[in-house]
Amino acid sequence: MARGTLLRQLIKTGVQGSPDDFRRVSEQIIREERQKQHHLLANDLEKILYGNVAKPYPGLNRIQDKIPTDSERGLPLMFIKEPVHQLEDVVLSEENESVIEQIFLEHRRCDVIKSYGLRSADKLLFYGPPGCGKTLTSEIIASELNLPFAVVRIESVISSYLGETAANLRKIFDFIDSTPMIVLFDEFDALAKERSDAGDHGELKRVVNTVLQMMDAYMGKSLIIAATNHEVILDEAIWRRFEEVLLFEMPDQDHITKLLSVKLRGVRCEFSTDDIDVAQLFNGMSHADIERTLRRAIKDMILCGQEFLRKTHIKKALEREKTRQRRLKNS
């Protein structure tokens, strides 16, 4: 439908005081914007329409006080923070972007879904090489849904005492069951390793069984995200427990160009962010490596007292990053 016709209908329904018609026309406009690939605008319109305008999450300090602890050492089993990154801070594949947008829509309209006896997707698995946006995307989901972002401390959860790891997991699931939040189990393979691995002892197998049981029984208010860089060692049964499975890959040339545009937003450059020669300098690097390199280049520009970012700043920062990578491999 032509944009002019839609706008006329929107104003008409607003003047006539017809909320159902107003929502219907608004949703049609949002669908049209998505078809035009105007995803950021569509997301903003959805938040306005469904009344989920981002605001500081209330009671964050109260939640912090209730974080469960490990009985053996008294260590907190997770840490919680208010998310700061927004959707425009990440570059996703088209497939992942589509899935994430569907998740946003499901959770913003969870009451409608619930009225049909269904639940919004609440268990996601992110996998792929390190530094490709798994943690960042998890935080952005929390930001877009206006929920606290909780990260499970795997080093605190895993205990040397028999049965204590499973007990810690039960504490976490009990905690997130009643308090809405986005919960990230990073390095999830440490809890869900293949049970047929002959090198593992019985306790780890019991932990995997506990994870499977808790995932099956979970009906809480939080959205669980498991992330791993080592998907090949995950137990086969784990994969079936997640409604959505997203692969985060190393960026190709198109994604590198988009990353440059996002990360250099607001920076005055002597080159275009879609310059192929510049993008090719970052071939084989992860999202995190590219961002770290760009930060170094921008700092170099500032410290040199220059107003424009140059290719020389980029190349100098790349040399430092290559040195860093060599040292990491040799350590």
Buried (B, 14 or more C-beta within 10 A) or exposed (E): EEEEEBEEBBEEBBEEEEEEBBEEBBBBBBEBBBEEEBBEBBBBBBBEBBEBEEEEBEEEEEBEEEBBBBEBEEBEBBEBEBBEBBBEBBBBBEEBBEBBBEBBBBBBBBEEBEEEEEEBBBBBBBBBBBBBBBBBBBBBBBBBBBBBBBBBBBEBBBBEEEEBBBBBBBBBBEBBBEBBBBBBBBBBBBBBBBBEEEEBEEBBBBBBBBBBBBBEEBEBEBBBBBBBBEBEEBBEBBEEBBBBBBBBBBBEEEBBBBBBEBBBEEBEBEBEBEBEEBBEBBEEBBBBBBBBBBEBBBEBBEEEEBEEBBBBBBEBBBEBBEEBEEEEEEE
